[in-house]
Amino acid sequence: MTETVTLWRPIGPAELQLIRSSGMREFPPRLPDQPIFYPVLSEDYAVKIARDWNVPASGSGYVTRFEVRRDYLDAYEVQEAGGRAHLEYWIPADEMTAFNASIVGRIEVVRSFGEAGTLPEG
């Protein structure tokens, strides 16, 4: 059995639609002004970002949960982003194909904040 690590990713509605178009199997390529992909190590940290950043920026925010092969993540160090409770991986944008290939199973939306109030359909 493949050993995995549970990660979370706070997202806005536009990114959610792109994830849905993949069948909930991968994250979209980064935009030119997004050189790093930041999956986080705790649901609480993802909730804070989705609620406090995504909602003001786009009207709603979502927390996704997914599993990534540990052997893939072993090539990266966990980064501390402003405190011990704010841990994340920094995946270079040009490595998103390999990152997505290392996701085991589907990406799940586990929390929703903002205008919608409920998880969007789809």
C-alpha positions in Angstrom: 0.0 0.0 0.0 1.2 3.5 -0.9 1.9 5.7 2.1 0.2 9.1 1.7 0.1 12.5 3.5 -3.1 14.4 3.9 -2.9 17.9 2.7 -5.4 20.8 2.4 -5.7 23.6 -0.1 -7.8 26.8 0.4 -9.3 27.9 -2.9 -11.7 30.3 -4.4 -14.6 29.7 -6.8 -12.6 30.0 -10.0 -10.1 27.4 -8.9 -12.9 25.1 -7.7 -14.4 25.1 -11.2 -11.1 24.2 -12.8 -10.6 21.3 -10.3 -14.1 20.1 -11.0 -13.3 20.1 -14.8 -10.5 17.6 -14.0 -13.0 15.2 -12.3 -11.7 16.4 -8.9 -8.4 14.7 -9.6 -5.9 17.6 -10.1 -5.2 21.2 -9.4 -4.9 23.6 -12.4 -1.6 25.0 -13.7 -0.4 28.1 -11.9 -0.9 31.5 -13.5 2.2 33.5 -14.6 2.0 35.5 -11.3 1.8 32.2 -9.2 5.3 30.6 -9.3 4.6 28.4 -6.3 1.7 26.1 -5.3 1.1 26.1 -1.6 -0.7 23.0 -0.2 -0.9 23.3 3.6 -0.5 20.7 6.4 -3.6 21.5 8.6 -7.2 22.0 8.0 -7.2 24.9 10.5 -4.7 26.8 8.5 -6.6 26.2 5.3 -9.8 27.4 6.9 -8.2 30.6 8.0 -7.0 31.3 4.5 -10.3 30.3 2.8 -12.4 32.4 5.2 -10.1 35.4 5.7 -8.5 35.8 2.3 -10.6 33.9 -0.4 -14.0 35.2 0.8 -13.0 38.9 0.7 -11.2 38.4 -2.6 -13.9 36.5 -4.5 -17.0 36.2 -2.3 -16.5 32.6 -1.3 -13.8 30.3 -0.2 -13.4 26.5 0.0 -11.1 24.1 1.8 -10.1 21.0 -0.1 -8.5 17.8 1.3 -6.5 15.3 -0.6 -3.8 12.6 -0.3 -0.4 12.8 -1.8 2.2 10.1 -2.0 4.8 10.5 0.8 7.6 9.4 -1.5 6.9 12.4 -3.8 6.7 14.9 -0.9 9.9 13.6 0.6 11.8 15.7 -2.0 10.4 18.9 -0.4 10.9 20.5 3.0 8.0 21.7 5.0 8.0 25.5 5.2 6.9 27.6 8.1 4.9 30.6 6.8 4.7 33.1 9.7 4.3 30.6 12.6 4.5 27.0 13.7 0.7 26.6 13.0 1.3 27.8 9.4 3.0 24.9 7.7 3.0 24.3 4.0 4.9 22.8 1.1 6.2 25.0 -1.7 5.8 23.2 -5.0 7.3 25.1 -8.0 4.7 25.9 -10.7 6.6 23.9 -13.3 6.2 20.8 -11.2 2.4 20.7 -11.0 2.1 17.8 -13.5 4.2 15.6 -11.2 2.4 16.9 -8.1 -1.0 16.1 -9.6 0.3 12.6 -10.7 1.1 12.0 -7.0 -2.4 12.7 -5.7 -4.0 9.5 -4.6 -7.8 9.4 -5.0 -10.0 12.5 -5.5 -9.7 16.0 -4.2 -12.6 16.7 -1.7 -14.2 20.0 -0.8 -14.7 19.8 3.0 -15.5 23.3 4.0 -17.3 26.3 2.4 -17.4 30.0 3.4 -18.9 33.1 2.0 -21.8 34.0 -0.2 -22.9 30.5 -1.1 -23.1 29.3 2.4 -23.2 25.7 1.2 -21.0 23.5 -1.0 -21.6 24.3 -4.6 -23.2 21.7 -6.8 -21.2 19.6 -9.2 
